[in-house]
Amino acid sequence: MTATDRSIELINTAAQAAADKLAHDIIAYDVSDVLSITDAFLLASAPNDRQVKSIVDEIEERLSKELGVKPVRREGDREARWVLLDYIDIVVHVQHSEERVFYALERLWKDCPELDLPEEAKATRGKGAEHAKLQAKEDSAELGELR
């Protein structure tokens, strides 16, 4: 079994929305062969809680306006560290970068086929690592100034 055309349409729209809000490391997996509850997972991350919330809001708004769907469940809103949007056909995970590294969902789903995404979404790969390096440099410079 493979993800349905509808699931792929939802994934692509959500991925584009996440990319438009500067999400990092957007990736999607076809999990239909290993899970009976959904066809695909979309993973995205952001370096801070505010941006996680912004990405989630954009995905939800875009899927509602363009495809007429709303999530049946939304979890993790309060802390905005890991927000899950369940659309039944797809599940979207938007995580704070630290949670993304810690939970490493990619390792869990690495045996599932990766879904092709819009170019803007693919271009986000590696952005989390880039951001972490820049942040480490800034933090180091600030620490040097304090001494």
C-alpha positions as CSV (number, residue, x, y, z in Angstrom):
1,M,0.0,0.0,0.0
2,T,1.2,3.5,-0.7
3,A,0.1,7.0,0.3
4,T,-3.0,8.1,-1.6
5,D,-3.0,11.0,-4.0
6,R,-5.0,13.0,-1.5
7,S,-2.4,12.4,1.2
8,I,0.3,13.5,-1.1
9,E,-1.6,16.6,-1.9
10,L,-2.0,17.4,1.8
11,I,1.7,16.7,2.5
12,N,2.8,19.0,-0.4
13,T,0.5,21.8,0.7
14,A,1.6,21.5,4.3
15,A,5.3,21.3,3.3
16,Q,5.1,24.4,1.2
17,A,3.3,26.3,4.0
18,A,6.1,25.3,6.4
19,A,8.8,26.3,4.0
20,D,7.1,29.7,3.5
21,K,7.3,30.2,7.2
22,L,11.0,29.3,7.2
23,A,10.8,25.9,8.8
24,H,14.0,23.8,8.9
25,D,14.7,20.3,7.6
26,I,11.2,19.5,6.2
27,I,10.9,15.9,5.3
28,A,7.9,13.5,4.7
29,Y,7.6,9.8,4.9
30,D,5.0,7.3,3.5
31,V,4.1,5.3,6.6
32,S,1.1,3.6,5.0
33,D,2.8,0.2,4.9
34,V,3.6,0.2,8.6
35,L,0.7,2.1,10.1
36,S,-3.0,1.6,9.5
37,I,-4.0,4.9,11.1
38,T,-2.4,7.3,8.6
39,D,-0.7,7.5,5.2
40,A,2.1,9.9,5.8
41,F,4.1,12.0,8.3
42,L,5.5,15.4,7.7
43,L,8.3,16.6,10.0
44,A,9.5,20.2,10.3
45,S,11.4,22.2,12.9
46,A,12.1,25.7,14.0
47,P,14.7,27.3,16.3
48,N,12.2,28.9,18.7
49,D,8.7,28.4,20.1
50,R,7.2,31.4,18.4
51,Q,8.3,30.2,15.0
52,V,7.0,26.7,15.7
53,K,3.6,28.2,16.4
54,S,3.7,30.4,13.3
55,I,4.5,27.4,11.1
56,V,1.7,25.3,12.6
57,D,-0.8,28.2,12.2
58,E,0.3,28.6,8.5
59,I,-0.1,24.9,7.8
60,E,-3.5,24.8,9.4
61,E,-4.7,27.9,7.6
62,R,-3.3,26.8,4.2
63,L,-4.8,23.3,4.4
64,S,-8.2,24.8,5.4
65,K,-8.3,27.5,2.7
66,E,-6.8,25.5,-0.2
67,L,-8.0,22.0,0.5
68,G,-10.9,22.5,2.9
69,V,-9.6,20.3,5.7
70,K,-9.1,20.9,9.4
71,P,-7.2,18.8,11.9
72,V,-9.2,16.3,13.9
73,R,-6.6,16.8,16.7
74,R,-4.0,19.4,17.6
75,E,-1.6,18.7,20.5
76,G,1.3,20.5,22.1
77,D,0.0,24.0,21.6
78,R,0.6,25.3,25.1
79,E,4.4,24.9,25.1
80,A,4.9,25.1,21.3
81,R,7.9,22.8,21.6
82,W,6.3,19.9,19.6
83,V,2.9,20.5,17.9
84,L,1.1,17.6,16.3
85,L,-1.6,18.2,13.7
86,D,-3.7,15.1,12.9
87,Y,-5.5,15.2,9.6
88,I,-6.2,11.4,9.7
89,D,-4.7,10.9,6.2
90,I,-1.5,12.7,7.3
91,V,0.1,13.7,10.6
92,V,2.2,16.8,10.8
93,H,4.9,17.2,13.5
94,V,6.4,20.7,13.9
95,Q,9.1,20.6,16.6
96,H,11.5,23.0,18.3
97,S,15.0,22.2,17.0
98,E,16.1,20.8,20.3
99,E,13.1,18.3,20.4
100,R,13.8,17.4,16.8
101,V,17.4,16.3,17.7
102,F,16.4,14.6,21.0
103,Y,13.5,12.6,19.7
104,A,15.0,11.9,16.2
105,L,11.8,10.8,14.5
106,E,13.8,10.3,11.3
107,R,15.5,7.4,12.8
108,L,12.2,5.8,13.7
109,W,10.8,6.1,10.2
110,K,14.0,5.8,8.2
111,D,12.9,2.5,6.6
112,C,9.8,4.1,5.2
113,P,9.9,5.7,1.7
114,E,10.6,9.4,1.7
115,L,8.0,11.4,-0.2
116,D,9.0,14.0,-2.8
117,L,8.3,17.5,-1.7
118,P,8.2,21.0,-3.4
119,E,11.6,22.4,-4.1
120,E,11.3,25.1,-1.4
121,A,10.7,22.5,1.2
122,K,13.6,20.4,0.0
123,A,15.8,23.5,0.2
124,T,15.3,23.6,4.0
125,R,17.4,20.5,4.6
126,G,20.4,21.3,6.7
127,K,19.1,24.6,7.8
128,G,18.7,23.5,11.4
129,A,22.4,22.6,11.6
130,E,23.3,25.9,9.9
131,H,21.2,27.8,12.4
132,A,22.7,25.9,15.4
133,K,26.3,26.8,14.2
134,L,25.4,30.5,13.8
135,Q,23.8,30.5,17.2
136,A,26.8,28.8,18.8
137,K,29.1,31.5,17.3
138,E,26.9,34.3,18.5
139,D,26.7,32.8,22.0
140,S,30.5,32.4,22.1
141,A,31.0,36.0,21.0
142,E,28.6,37.2,23.6
143,L,30.4,35.2,26.3
144,G,33.7,36.6,25.2
145,E,32.3,40.2,25.5
146,L,31.2,39.4,29.0
147,R,34.6,38.4,30.2
